[in-house]
Amino acid sequence: SQQGEEDPQALSIQEGENATMNCSYKTSINNLQWYRQNSGRGLVHLILIRSNEREKHSGRLRVTLDTSKKSSSLLITASRAADTASYFCANPTGGGNKLTFGTGTQLKVEL
Amino acid sequence: DVKVTQSSRYLVKRTGEKVFLECVQDMDHENMFWYRQDPGLGLRLIYFSYDVKMKEKGDIPEGYSVSREKKERFSLILESASTNQTSMYLCASTPLAGGADTQYFGPGTRLTVL
């Protein structure tokens, strides 16, 4: 199976609600990254959390990392329709020379 | 702001054609990457380059080659396009080794091979 698997695959919520996405990975990491992709576009980097960090915030985003469970979560608070996108986690592999991406969570925020 | 551009947003080619996808970044990044993205499979790395004229195979290099003659430009070549290469192709760059820092992505090229 692939590294960086996200859960759930799809999530539909109402505007104003919080959205939580989870990611699991298989190897030891020195960081884990989250990216966002609007439909048909390239990926945009959201946040990077290092292995010695447990939690990181950026605006309405909160990322946690549990290296003992090899898992991370992305929380988007007070979601907006504009948050509708696919969200991917990615972790370094290949000796740190590349990123391996998960299959993503499709988030739909409805008005 | 880092800018990564790709030569085409949409491309339609015929089976057997030679296809060139171009990627240019304007931030003097050492490392550049080519991915393909397919529904349900996420992003898969085709090739990457950590310096001019240097290249490394990614996870799915078969049927592809690359060229990096200048630092800012990384080309993906489909020697003889096939229908199973219909996909979204994404280019990215980063100043540090690929997994160490943010990757900056281009807008993508949606390639259809008929």
Interface residues (C-beta under 8 A of the other chain):
Chain A: Q2 G4 N30 N31 Q33 Y35 G40 R41 G42 L43 V44 H45 L48 F88 A90 N91 P92 T93 G94 G96 N97 K98 L99 T100 F101 G102 T103 G104
Chain B: V4 F33 Y35 G40 L41 G42 L43 L45 F48 Y50 E56 G58 M88 L90 A92 A97 G98 G99 A100 D101 T102 Q103 Y104 F105 G106 P107 G108 R110
